Amino acid sequence: MLNFHDLDFTLDKFHELCSAIAGNYTTITMEKYLSSDSVLPERFVLMRHDIDEWPKTALKTARIE
């Protein structure tokens, strides 16, 4: 069973995740994904996340992305 107490939601881990994705997949926007005239890459990632309620943390997250 998944234990949420053991999960790491720090900005360092988020940076690692984004780096791993960028190094192995094409990233696309939801707009491109939903566009009917768009040709999608063979391998891609769509990623969604909640926006942090703290402006400084939200800005750091945006810079990582």
PyMOL Python script that loads the backbone (N, CA, C, O; Angstrom):
from pymol import cmd

cmd.read_pdbstr("""\
ATOM      1  N   MET A   1       0.832  -1.174   0.000  1.00  0.00           N
ATOM      2  CA  MET A   1       0.000   0.000   0.000  1.00  0.00           C
ATOM      3  C   MET A   1       0.885   1.250   0.000  1.00  0.00           C
ATOM      4  O   MET A   1       1.947   1.271   0.623  1.00  0.00           O
ATOM      5  N   LEU A   2       0.446   2.258  -0.687  1.00  0.00           N
ATOM      6  CA  LEU A   2       1.188   3.510  -0.795  1.00  0.00           C
ATOM      7  C   LEU A   2       1.165   4.251   0.532  1.00  0.00           C
ATOM      8  O   LEU A   2       0.101   4.463   1.114  1.00  0.00           O
ATOM      9  N   ASN A   3       2.340   4.644   1.008  1.00  0.00           N
ATOM     10  CA  ASN A   3       2.441   5.383   2.260  1.00  0.00           C
ATOM     11  C   ASN A   3       2.838   6.814   1.936  1.00  0.00           C
ATOM     12  O   ASN A   3       3.985   7.067   1.566  1.00  0.00           O
ATOM     13  N   PHE A   4       1.923   7.741   2.066  1.00  0.00           N
ATOM     14  CA  PHE A   4       2.176   9.136   1.712  1.00  0.00           C
ATOM     15  C   PHE A   4       3.197   9.801   2.622  1.00  0.00           C
ATOM     16  O   PHE A   4       3.761  10.835   2.266  1.00  0.00           O
ATOM     17  N   HIS A   5       3.439   9.227   3.777  1.00  0.00           N
ATOM     18  CA  HIS A   5       4.429   9.800   4.691  1.00  0.00           C
ATOM     19  C   HIS A   5       5.850   9.613   4.174  1.00  0.00           C
ATOM     20  O   HIS A   5       6.754  10.345   4.576  1.00  0.00           O
ATOM     21  N   ASP A   6       6.057   8.650   3.295  1.00  0.00           N
ATOM     22  CA  ASP A   6       7.393   8.372   2.761  1.00  0.00           C
ATOM     23  C   ASP A   6       7.674   9.085   1.437  1.00  0.00           C
ATOM     24  O   ASP A   6       8.770   8.952   0.892  1.00  0.00           O
ATOM     25  N   LEU A   7       6.717   9.827   0.919  1.00  0.00           N
ATOM     26  CA  LEU A   7       6.891  10.499  -0.366  1.00  0.00           C
ATOM     27  C   LEU A   7       7.644  11.814  -0.187  1.00  0.00           C
ATOM     28  O   LEU A   7       7.532  12.477   0.844  1.00  0.00           O
ATOM     29  N   ASP A   8       8.403  12.171  -1.197  1.00  0.00           N
ATOM     30  CA  ASP A   8       9.230  13.377  -1.137  1.00  0.00           C
ATOM     31  C   ASP A   8       8.690  14.405  -2.122  1.00  0.00           C
ATOM     32  O   ASP A   8       8.838  14.246  -3.333  1.00  0.00           O
ATOM     33  N   PHE A   9       8.072  15.449  -1.610  1.00  0.00           N
ATOM     34  CA  PHE A   9       7.494  16.492  -2.444  1.00  0.00           C
ATOM     35  C   PHE A   9       8.328  17.773  -2.409  1.00  0.00           C
ATOM     36  O   PHE A   9       7.796  18.867  -2.594  1.00  0.00           O
ATOM     37  N   THR A  10       9.618  17.637  -2.174  1.00  0.00           N
ATOM     38  CA  THR A  10      10.475  18.816  -2.108  1.00  0.00           C
ATOM     39  C   THR A  10      10.769  19.334  -3.515  1.00  0.00           C
ATOM     40  O   THR A  10      10.604  18.620  -4.505  1.00  0.00           O
ATOM     41  N   LEU A  11      11.207  20.590  -3.581  1.00  0.00           N
ATOM     42  CA  LEU A  11      11.580  21.173  -4.871  1.00  0.00           C
ATOM     43  C   LEU A  11      12.787  20.467  -5.465  1.00  0.00           C
ATOM     44  O   LEU A  11      12.904  20.389  -6.688  1.00  0.00           O
ATOM     45  N   ASP A  12      13.692  19.948  -4.634  1.00  0.00           N
ATOM     46  CA  ASP A  12      14.833  19.194  -5.155  1.00  0.00           C
ATOM     47  C   ASP A  12      14.375  17.954  -5.916  1.00  0.00           C
ATOM     48  O   ASP A  12      14.887  17.667  -6.998  1.00  0.00           O
ATOM     49  N   LYS A  13      13.423  17.223  -5.364  1.00  0.00           N
ATOM     50  CA  LYS A  13      12.898  16.030  -6.049  1.00  0.00           C
ATOM     51  C   LYS A  13      12.125  16.419  -7.305  1.00  0.00           C
ATOM     52  O   LYS A  13      12.195  15.723  -8.317  1.00  0.00           O
ATOM     53  N   PHE A  14      11.392  17.520  -7.246  1.00  0.00           N
ATOM     54  CA  PHE A  14      10.667  17.990  -8.419  1.00  0.00           C
ATOM     55  C   PHE A  14      11.651  18.350  -9.530  1.00  0.00           C
ATOM     56  O   PHE A  14      11.400  18.063 -10.701  1.00  0.00           O
ATOM     57  N   HIS A  15      12.760  18.972  -9.167  1.00  0.00           N
ATOM     58  CA  HIS A  15      13.799  19.317 -10.141  1.00  0.00           C
ATOM     59  C   HIS A  15      14.385  18.042 -10.762  1.00  0.00           C
ATOM     60  O   HIS A  15      14.593  17.984 -11.974  1.00  0.00           O
ATOM     61  N   GLU A  16      14.649  17.030  -9.945  1.00  0.00           N
ATOM     62  CA  GLU A  16      15.152  15.750 -10.463  1.00  0.00           C
ATOM     63  C   GLU A  16      14.156  15.136 -11.443  1.00  0.00           C
ATOM     64  O   GLU A  16      14.543  14.646 -12.504  1.00  0.00           O
ATOM     65  N   LEU A  17      12.881  15.164 -11.084  1.00  0.00           N
ATOM     66  CA  LEU A  17      11.845  14.605 -11.958  1.00  0.00           C
ATOM     67  C   LEU A  17      11.789  15.341 -13.290  1.00  0.00           C
ATOM     68  O   LEU A  17      11.757  14.710 -14.347  1.00  0.00           O
ATOM     69  N   CYS A  18      11.776  16.668 -13.247  1.00  0.00           N
ATOM     70  CA  CYS A  18      11.722  17.461 -14.481  1.00  0.00           C
ATOM     71  C   CYS A  18      12.952  17.223 -15.346  1.00  0.00           C
ATOM     72  O   CYS A  18      12.844  17.151 -16.570  1.00  0.00           O
ATOM     73  N   SER A  19      14.114  17.101 -14.723  1.00  0.00           N
ATOM     74  CA  SER A  19      15.346  16.833 -15.476  1.00  0.00           C
ATOM     75  C   SER A  19      15.298  15.466 -16.141  1.00  0.00           C
ATOM     76  O   SER A  19      15.697  15.318 -17.297  1.00  0.00           O
ATOM     77  N   ALA A  20      14.816  14.477 -15.420  1.00  0.00           N
ATOM     78  CA  ALA A  20      14.710  13.127 -15.991  1.00  0.00           C
ATOM     79  C   ALA A  20      13.732  13.104 -17.160  1.00  0.00           C
ATOM     80  O   ALA A  20      13.993  12.465 -18.179  1.00  0.00           O
ATOM     81  N   ILE A  21      12.630  13.786 -17.016  1.00  0.00           N
ATOM     82  CA  ILE A  21      11.633  13.854 -18.092  1.00  0.00           C
ATOM     83  C   ILE A  21      12.220  14.559 -19.304  1.00  0.00           C
ATOM     84  O   ILE A  21      12.121  14.058 -20.424  1.00  0.00           O
ATOM     85  N   ALA A  22      12.831  15.717 -19.086  1.00  0.00           N
ATOM     86  CA  ALA A  22      13.381  16.502 -20.195  1.00  0.00           C
ATOM     87  C   ALA A  22      14.475  15.749 -20.936  1.00  0.00           C
ATOM     88  O   ALA A  22      14.656  15.939 -22.139  1.00  0.00           O
ATOM     89  N   GLY A  23      15.203  14.898 -20.229  1.00  0.00           N
ATOM     90  CA  GLY A  23      16.279  14.136 -20.853  1.00  0.00           C
ATOM     91  C   GLY A  23      15.822  12.925 -21.633  1.00  0.00           C
ATOM     92  O   GLY A  23      16.593  12.357 -22.406  1.00  0.00           O
ATOM     93  N   ASN A  24      14.565  12.516 -21.440  1.00  0.00           N
ATOM     94  CA  ASN A  24      14.101  11.268 -22.052  1.00  0.00           C
ATOM     95  C   ASN A  24      12.821  11.375 -22.869  1.00  0.00           C
ATOM     96  O   ASN A  24      12.490  10.466 -23.630  1.00  0.00           O
ATOM     97  N   TYR A  25      12.111  12.466 -22.716  1.00  0.00           N
ATOM     98  CA  TYR A  25      10.827  12.614 -23.392  1.00  0.00           C
ATOM     99  C   TYR A  25      10.687  14.014 -23.974  1.00  0.00           C
ATOM    100  O   TYR A  25      11.353  14.957 -23.548  1.00  0.00           O
ATOM    101  N   THR A  26       9.814  14.119 -24.948  1.00  0.00           N
ATOM    102  CA  THR A  26       9.426  15.421 -25.456  1.00  0.00           C
ATOM    103  C   THR A  26       8.325  15.944 -24.546  1.00  0.00           C
ATOM    104  O   THR A  26       7.390  15.210 -24.224  1.00  0.00           O
ATOM    105  N   THR A  27       8.420  17.179 -24.133  1.00  0.00           N
ATOM    106  CA  THR A  27       7.351  17.766 -23.332  1.00  0.00           C
ATOM    107  C   THR A  27       6.472  18.620 -24.239  1.00  0.00           C
ATOM    108  O   THR A  27       6.961  19.332 -25.116  1.00  0.00           O
ATOM    109  N   ILE A  28       5.190  18.533 -24.012  1.00  0.00           N
ATOM    110  CA  ILE A  28       4.237  19.312 -24.806  1.00  0.00           C
ATOM    111  C   ILE A  28       3.218  19.963 -23.860  1.00  0.00           C
ATOM    112  O   ILE A  28       3.036  19.526 -22.724  1.00  0.00           O
ATOM    113  N   THR A  29       2.579  20.983 -24.341  1.00  0.00           N
ATOM    114  CA  THR A  29       1.555  21.660 -23.551  1.00  0.00           C
ATOM    115  C   THR A  29       0.217  20.955 -23.726  1.00  0.00           C
ATOM    116  O   THR A  29       0.012  20.202 -24.678  1.00  0.00           O
ATOM    117  N   MET A  30      -0.688  21.216 -22.786  1.00  0.00           N
ATOM    118  CA  MET A  30      -2.046  20.678 -22.921  1.00  0.00           C
ATOM    119  C   MET A  30      -2.712  21.242 -24.177  1.00  0.00           C
ATOM    120  O   MET A  30      -3.475  20.552 -24.854  1.00  0.00           O
ATOM    121  N   GLU A  31      -2.412  22.499 -24.471  1.00  0.00           N
ATOM    122  CA  GLU A  31      -2.983  23.128 -25.665  1.00  0.00           C
ATOM    123  C   GLU A  31      -2.597  22.340 -26.919  1.00  0.00           C
ATOM    124  O   GLU A  31      -3.444  22.067 -27.769  1.00  0.00           O
ATOM    125  N   LYS A  32      -1.321  21.977 -27.031  1.00  0.00           N
ATOM    126  CA  LYS A  32      -0.875  21.205 -28.191  1.00  0.00           C
ATOM    127  C   LYS A  32      -1.502  19.815 -28.188  1.00  0.00           C
ATOM    128  O   LYS A  32      -1.915  19.319 -29.236  1.00  0.00           O
ATOM    129  N   TYR A  33      -1.575  19.190 -27.025  1.00  0.00           N
ATOM    130  CA  TYR A  33      -2.149  17.855 -26.922  1.00  0.00           C
ATOM    131  C   TYR A  33      -3.611  17.834 -27.353  1.00  0.00           C
ATOM    132  O   TYR A  33      -4.058  16.905 -28.026  1.00  0.00           O
ATOM    133  N   LEU A  34      -4.338  18.851 -26.964  1.00  0.00           N
ATOM    134  CA  LEU A  34      -5.767  18.899 -27.264  1.00  0.00           C
ATOM    135  C   LEU A  34      -6.086  19.448 -28.653  1.00  0.00           C
ATOM    136  O   LEU A  34      -7.222  19.347 -29.116  1.00  0.00           O
ATOM    137  N   SER A  35      -5.099  20.020 -29.310  1.00  0.00           N
ATOM    138  CA  SER A  35      -5.324  20.584 -30.633  1.00  0.00           C
ATOM    139  C   SER A  35      -5.495  19.461 -31.648  1.00  0.00           C
ATOM    140  O   SER A  35      -4.658  18.565 -31.754  1.00  0.00           O
ATOM    141  N   SER A  36      -6.576  19.525 -32.380  1.00  0.00           N
ATOM    142  CA  SER A  36      -6.874  18.450 -33.335  1.00  0.00           C
ATOM    143  C   SER A  36      -5.938  18.464 -34.541  1.00  0.00           C
ATOM    144  O   SER A  36      -5.779  17.440 -35.205  1.00  0.00           O
ATOM    145  N   ASP A  37      -5.320  19.596 -34.832  1.00  0.00           N
ATOM    146  CA  ASP A  37      -4.434  19.664 -36.001  1.00  0.00           C
ATOM    147  C   ASP A  37      -2.966  19.449 -35.630  1.00  0.00           C
ATOM    148  O   ASP A  37      -2.087  19.626 -36.474  1.00  0.00           O
ATOM    149  N   SER A  38      -2.694  19.075 -34.397  1.00  0.00           N
ATOM    150  CA  SER A  38      -1.328  18.921 -33.925  1.00  0.00           C
ATOM    151  C   SER A  38      -0.825  17.493 -34.157  1.00  0.00           C
ATOM    152  O   SER A  38      -1.543  16.525 -33.906  1.00  0.00           O
ATOM    153  N   VAL A  39       0.415  17.374 -34.638  1.00  0.00           N
ATOM    154  CA  VAL A  39       1.056  16.072 -34.778  1.00  0.00           C
ATOM    155  C   VAL A  39       1.855  15.829 -33.506  1.00  0.00           C
ATOM    156  O   VAL A  39       2.762  16.594 -33.178  1.00  0.00           O
ATOM    157  N   LEU A  40       1.516  14.772 -32.797  1.00  0.00           N
ATOM    158  CA  LEU A  40       2.157  14.494 -31.516  1.00  0.00           C
ATOM    159  C   LEU A  40       3.407  13.649 -31.706  1.00  0.00           C
ATOM    160  O   LEU A  40       3.459  12.803 -32.599  1.00  0.00           O
ATOM    161  N   PRO A  41       4.425  13.878 -30.857  1.00  0.00           N
ATOM    162  CA  PRO A  41       5.605  13.029 -30.915  1.00  0.00           C
ATOM    163  C   PRO A  41       5.252  11.604 -30.474  1.00  0.00           C
ATOM    164  O   PRO A  41       4.229  11.383 -29.827  1.00  0.00           O
ATOM    165  N   GLU A  42       6.100  10.654 -30.829  1.00  0.00           N
ATOM    166  CA  GLU A  42       5.843   9.260 -30.475  1.00  0.00           C
ATOM    167  C   GLU A  42       5.844   9.060 -28.956  1.00  0.00           C
ATOM    168  O   GLU A  42       4.994   8.353 -28.414  1.00  0.00           O
ATOM    169  N   ARG A  43       6.794   9.684 -28.287  1.00  0.00           N
ATOM    170  CA  ARG A  43       6.894   9.590 -26.821  1.00  0.00           C
ATOM    171  C   ARG A  43       6.821  10.996 -26.244  1.00  0.00           C
ATOM    172  O   ARG A  43       7.593  11.874 -26.629  1.00  0.00           O
ATOM    173  N   PHE A  44       5.904  11.202 -25.333  1.00  0.00           N
ATOM    174  CA  PHE A  44       5.788  12.526 -24.725  1.00  0.00           C
ATOM    175  C   PHE A  44       5.227  12.398 -23.322  1.00  0.00           C
ATOM    176  O   PHE A  44       4.716  11.348 -22.932  1.00  0.00           O
ATOM    177  N   VAL A  45       5.330  13.476 -22.577  1.00  0.00           N
ATOM    178  CA  VAL A  45       4.821  13.519 -21.211  1.00  0.00           C
ATOM    179  C   VAL A  45       3.883  14.711 -21.069  1.00  0.00           C
ATOM    180  O   VAL A  45       4.194  15.822 -21.497  1.00  0.00           O
ATOM    181  N   LEU A  46       2.744  14.460 -20.467  1.00  0.00           N
ATOM    182  CA  LEU A  46       1.850  15.526 -20.012  1.00  0.00           C
ATOM    183  C   LEU A  46       1.928  15.487 -18.493  1.00  0.00           C
ATOM    184  O   LEU A  46       1.714  14.440 -17.883  1.00  0.00           O
ATOM    185  N   MET A  47       2.228  16.608 -17.893  1.00  0.00           N
ATOM    186  CA  MET A  47       2.387  16.621 -16.445  1.00  0.00           C
ATOM    187  C   MET A  47       1.498  17.694 -15.844  1.00  0.00           C
ATOM    188  O   MET A  47       1.446  18.820 -16.338  1.00  0.00           O
ATOM    189  N   ARG A  48       0.813  17.346 -14.799  1.00  0.00           N
ATOM    190  CA  ARG A  48      -0.058  18.272 -14.094  1.00  0.00           C
ATOM    191  C   ARG A  48       0.395  18.341 -12.652  1.00  0.00           C
ATOM    192  O   ARG A  48       0.815  17.343 -12.066  1.00  0.00           O
ATOM    193  N   HIS A  49       0.305  19.517 -12.098  1.00  0.00           N
ATOM    194  CA  HIS A  49       0.595  19.654 -10.675  1.00  0.00           C
ATOM    195  C   HIS A  49      -0.245  20.772 -10.087  1.00  0.00           C
ATOM    196  O   HIS A  49      -0.729  21.649 -10.801  1.00  0.00           O
ATOM    197  N   ASP A  50      -0.407  20.724  -8.781  1.00  0.00           N
ATOM    198  CA  ASP A  50      -1.116  21.790  -8.087  1.00  0.00           C
ATOM    199  C   ASP A  50      -0.185  22.977  -7.916  1.00  0.00           C
ATOM    200  O   ASP A  50       1.029  22.814  -7.795  1.00  0.00           O
ATOM    201  N   ILE A  51      -0.748  24.145  -7.908  1.00  0.00           N
ATOM    202  CA  ILE A  51       0.042  25.355  -7.682  1.00  0.00           C
ATOM    203  C   ILE A  51       0.160  25.567  -6.180  1.00  0.00           C
ATOM    204  O   ILE A  51      -0.830  25.497  -5.450  1.00  0.00           O
ATOM    205  N   ASP A  52       1.360  25.822  -5.735  1.00  0.00           N
ATOM    206  CA  ASP A  52       1.598  26.044  -4.323  1.00  0.00           C
ATOM    207  C   ASP A  52       0.907  27.320  -3.866  1.00  0.00           C
ATOM    208  O   ASP A  52       0.846  28.301  -4.607  1.00  0.00           O
ATOM    209  N   GLU A  53       0.391  27.302  -2.650  1.00  0.00           N
ATOM    210  CA  GLU A  53      -0.300  28.494  -2.142  1.00  0.00           C
ATOM    211  C   GLU A  53       0.671  29.599  -1.743  1.00  0.00           C
ATOM    212  O   GLU A  53       0.255  30.743  -1.558  1.00  0.00           O
ATOM    213  N   TRP A  54       1.941  29.285  -1.608  1.00  0.00           N
ATOM    214  CA  TRP A  54       2.939  30.273  -1.221  1.00  0.00           C
ATOM    215  C   TRP A  54       3.594  30.838  -2.474  1.00  0.00           C
ATOM    216  O   TRP A  54       4.214  30.081  -3.221  1.00  0.00           O
ATOM    217  N   PRO A  55       3.483  32.123  -2.728  1.00  0.00           N
ATOM    218  CA  PRO A  55       4.009  32.724  -3.964  1.00  0.00           C
ATOM    219  C   PRO A  55       5.492  32.442  -4.225  1.00  0.00           C
ATOM    220  O   PRO A  55       5.871  32.188  -5.369  1.00  0.00           O
ATOM    221  N   LYS A  56       6.334  32.481  -3.192  1.00  0.00           N
ATOM    222  CA  LYS A  56       7.762  32.231  -3.413  1.00  0.00           C
ATOM    223  C   LYS A  56       8.015  30.795  -3.866  1.00  0.00           C
ATOM    224  O   LYS A  56       8.863  30.553  -4.725  1.00  0.00           O
ATOM    225  N   THR A  57       7.286  29.849  -3.291  1.00  0.00           N
ATOM    226  CA  THR A  57       7.438  28.449  -3.701  1.00  0.00           C
ATOM    227  C   THR A  57       6.890  28.249  -5.106  1.00  0.00           C
ATOM    228  O   THR A  57       7.480  27.518  -5.902  1.00  0.00           O
ATOM    229  N   ALA A  58       5.767  28.889  -5.417  1.00  0.00           N
ATOM    230  CA  ALA A  58       5.194  28.779  -6.764  1.00  0.00           C
ATOM    231  C   ALA A  58       6.162  29.336  -7.806  1.00  0.00           C
ATOM    232  O   ALA A  58       6.279  28.778  -8.897  1.00  0.00           O
ATOM    233  N   LEU A  59       6.844  30.411  -7.491  1.00  0.00           N
ATOM    234  CA  LEU A  59       7.819  30.990  -8.410  1.00  0.00           C
ATOM    235  C   LEU A  59       9.007  30.053  -8.611  1.00  0.00           C
ATOM    236  O   LEU A  59       9.479  29.888  -9.736  1.00  0.00           O
ATOM    237  N   LYS A  60       9.488  29.446  -7.546  1.00  0.00           N
ATOM    238  CA  LYS A  60      10.597  28.493  -7.658  1.00  0.00           C
ATOM    239  C   LYS A  60      10.192  27.288  -8.508  1.00  0.00           C
ATOM    240  O   LYS A  60      10.980  26.798  -9.317  1.00  0.00           O
ATOM    241  N   THR A  61       8.958  26.815  -8.319  1.00  0.00           N
ATOM    242  CA  THR A  61       8.450  25.709  -9.115  1.00  0.00           C
ATOM    243  C   THR A  61       8.393  26.084 -10.591  1.00  0.00           C
ATOM    244  O   THR A  61       8.791  25.299 -11.451  1.00  0.00           O
ATOM    245  N   ALA A  62       7.902  27.274 -10.880  1.00  0.00           N
ATOM    246  CA  ALA A  62       7.827  27.736 -12.275  1.00  0.00           C
ATOM    247  C   ALA A  62       9.205  27.834 -12.895  1.00  0.00           C
ATOM    248  O   ALA A  62       9.373  27.493 -14.065  1.00  0.00           O
ATOM    249  N   ARG A  63      10.184  28.284 -12.152  1.00  0.00           N
ATOM    250  CA  ARG A  63      11.546  28.381 -12.682  1.00  0.00           C
ATOM    251  C   ARG A  63      12.115  27.004 -13.000  1.00  0.00           C
ATOM    252  O   ARG A  63      12.820  26.843 -13.996  1.00  0.00           O
ATOM    253  N   ILE A  64      11.819  26.019 -12.173  1.00  0.00           N
ATOM    254  CA  ILE A  64      12.278  24.652 -12.444  1.00  0.00           C
ATOM    255  C   ILE A  64      11.647  24.139 -13.728  1.00  0.00           C
ATOM    256  O   ILE A  64      12.319  23.531 -14.560  1.00  0.00           O
ATOM    257  N   GLU A  65      10.350  24.389 -13.882  1.00  0.00           N
ATOM    258  CA  GLU A  65       9.649  23.919 -15.082  1.00  0.00           C
ATOM    259  C   GLU A  65      10.209  24.586 -16.312  1.00  0.00           C
ATOM    260  O   GLU A  65       9.749  24.320 -17.422  1.00  0.00           O
TER     261      GLU A  65
END
""", "prot")
cmd.dss("prot")
cmd.show_as("cartoon", "prot")
cmd.util.cbc("prot")
cmd.orient("prot")
